[in-house]
Every structure is written in C-alpha cells, then in structure tokens.
C-alpha cells in the first residue's frame, strides 16, 4: 500500500476541522428554526435542482427511502414543500418547494452569505480573499471526485 504523505494527513485534518467549525457557525447565522441538517439539505437541494421524487432525493442525499419519507413528512408539516403527481408516472409524486419554503431557503442563504462576506471584508486582506477563492477551487475539485 502507498504511504500517505504527512502533508496530506495534515491537510485532511485541517479541512475537516475548519469545515465543521464553519458549518456550525453558518448554521448559527441562518434563521432556520429547529430544522435538522438533513431537512435543510433537502430544502437546499430542491431550491437548487428543482422538483424531484422522494426516491431521487434519497439517492442524492445518500439515505434510505424510509429516512427520506420521515424527513419529507417533517418538512411538509411546516408547509415548506408540496407534492404533485409526476407527469411521467402518476404513481409517483414530485416534491417541490412552496413559496414559503423558497422564501425561507433564499432568506437563509442571503443571511449566511452576507455574514460571511462581511467577515471576509472586515478581517481579511484582498490577497487573503484571493487565496481563499483559489483554495475553494481546489476543495471543489476534491468534492467533485
């Protein structure tokens, strides 16, 4: 087996640690009430990708269909999603955001981005912000594998 360089191990540890802290901080800034991370992930996916069936959402979120059903039920109780018949297969339903769901996702995203942009503008130089942009391209490449 190939030896993993110490720099790769250190980078992995740092990315994981910083990602976890930043994710927690962004959740604090977002006005999401008591939605769980899995519920917010589904809402974000629907906002980004549009309507989907429960089975497609379960596959994309890498969870069991039963878990997705529970997640969708909790979101539906809040009036954030709606179900309509699938135009290609009447036995299935398409899940989409309601106007309230879309407003909540967009408002939360805007709050988080404004907080983050303000922090970056206040505490980081232009050169540091450019370094962050470059690092994000590398992390995006990692996430895409």
N, C-alpha and C positions, 0 to 999 in steps of 0.2 A: 504494500500500500504506500502511496506517496505521502511524504511528510508535509504537513501543512505549515507554511511559514508562520513565525511568531507574529509578524505584522498582520497577517490575515486573521489570526485569532484575536489580536488586539482590536482590529477594525470591526470584527464581528461583535465583540463585546461592547464597544463604544456605540455602534449603530443601534444595537438592541436597547441599550440603556437610555440613550438620548431619545430614541423613538418612543419608548414607553413614557418617559417624563413629558415629552412634548404632547403626546396623545392625551395624557391626563390633564395637562394644562389647557389644551384646546377644548376638552370636554367641560372643564370648569367655566370657560368663557362662553361656551354655547348655551343658549337658553333652550334646553331640551327636556326640562322637567325630569321625570323619572323614567324616561325611555332607556332601555338597555342598549349596550353597544350593538347587539345583533339587530335590534329593531331599527336603530339609526342607520346601520349599514344597509338594510333593505330599503329604507326610505331614500337614502342617497343613491342607491343603485337604480331605483325606479325613476328618480329625478334625472339621472344622467342618461340611462339607457332606454327609458320609456317602458310601456306596459310589458308584462311577462307573465307566464303561468307560474303557479306555485312550484311545479317540478323544475322548471328552468331556474327559478330563484334559488331553490335548494341546491341545485348543482353548482351554480355560480358562487354561492356562499359557502359551499362545501359542508353542508349539514344534511341530516336525514330529513326526508319529506315530513315526518311527524313533527320534528322540531320546527320546520318552516311553517307548518299549519298552526302551531301554537304561537309563533311569532306574528304571523299574519292576523290571527284572531285578536291578539292584544292591540295591534295597530288599528285594526278595523273598529274595535270598541271606542277608540278615540276619534273616529271619523276621519282618519288620515289617508285611508285607501278605499277604493271601491272595486267591485268585481263586476265584469261584464262578460257575456258569452264570447268565447273565442270565435272569430269569424270563419276560421278554417275547420274547427271541430267543436260543435255545440256541446259536447260532453265536458269540455274544459272551460275554465274561466280565465280571463285576462285580469291581472291585478294592475291597477294604476293609482296614481296619487289623486286625491281630491284637491280642490282649490285650497282648502285649509292645509292639507299635507304639503302641497307645493310651497305655499307661503311660509310654512314652518321651516322646511328644508332650506329654502333660499335665504330666509332671515337668519337662520343659524349659521349658514355658510358665510354670509356677509359679515356677521359679528365676529366670527373667528378670523376671517381674512383681514378685517380692519384692525383687530387687536394685534395680529401678527405683523402686519405692515407697520403699525405704529411702533411696536417694539423694535423692529428691524431698522426703521428710520431713526429712532432715538438712540439706540445702543450700538449700532454698527456703522462702520465707515462704508463708503461706496465700494472700495476694494473688497472689504469683507462680504458685502452683499453679493458682489460678483462671484466670489469664491463659493458662497452658499449656492448660487444658481448653478455653478459648474458641478458642485457636489451632488445636487439634486438630479442632474442629468445622469450621473453615474449610478445613483441609487435607483433611478427609474429603470435603467438598463438591468440592474440586479433584480428588481421586482418583476421585470418582463420575462425572465428566464423560466 
